[in-house]
Amino acid sequence: MRLNLNAKAEGFYGMFNDFGASVFTVYLAASEEGWVYVLYDCMDSLPSHLAFIYFLTLIFFLAWLVK
């Protein structure tokens, strides 16, 4: 059973609701800390292959090529 709680009740770990939260979520994924939870939420809300491709390319380009 899934409870529909807001982000403050569940604990914030990233979202794409507004620009500031989106920048923080991309930073979260690039730093490779806690990005898996955002991936799981995206896989639940989008077609799962699109979320997987997005995060795979994001991690590859930001974490491996920029560092």
N, C-alpha and C positions, 0 to 999 in steps of 0.2 A: 504494500500500500504506500502510495506517495502522497505526502502532505504538500499542499501548495502554500509555501511560506515565502515571504519576501527575502531579499538578499541579506538584510541585516539580521533577520531571525536565524537564517541558516549559517551565516558566516560568509564573508565576501572572499571569493577566490577567482574572480574575473567574470566579466560579461561584456557584451557589445551594445549596451543600451544607449550610451551617449559617447561623445568624443573622448572625454577624459578617462572613462572606464575602458574604452577600446584601446587607448594608448597604454594604459596600465596592463591590460590583458596581453597585448603584444609584447610588452617588456617582460611580463611574467613568463611567457612562452620562450622568449629569447634567452632568459636567464636559466631556463630549464628547471625552475622551482615551482611545482604545483600546476604545471600546464596540463597534466593528465586529467585533472578534474574538469577543466574547461573543455578538453577534447571529448570527454564522456558526455557532457551536457550538449555539445555541438552535435555529436553523433546521435543523440536522442532527438534533437530538434530538426536536423537537416538529414538529407540522405547521407548515410554513414560514409560512403566513399568520398563525398565532397569534403567533409570535415577532415578525414584522414589525409587527403591530398593537400589541403590547406596547411595543416599543422606539420606535415612532413616537409613541405617546401619551406615553410617558415623556419622550422628548426634547422634545416640544412643551410639555408642562406644566411640567417642571422647568427646562429650559434657556431657554425663551422667555418664560414667564409669571412665573417667580420672579425671574429676573435683573433 
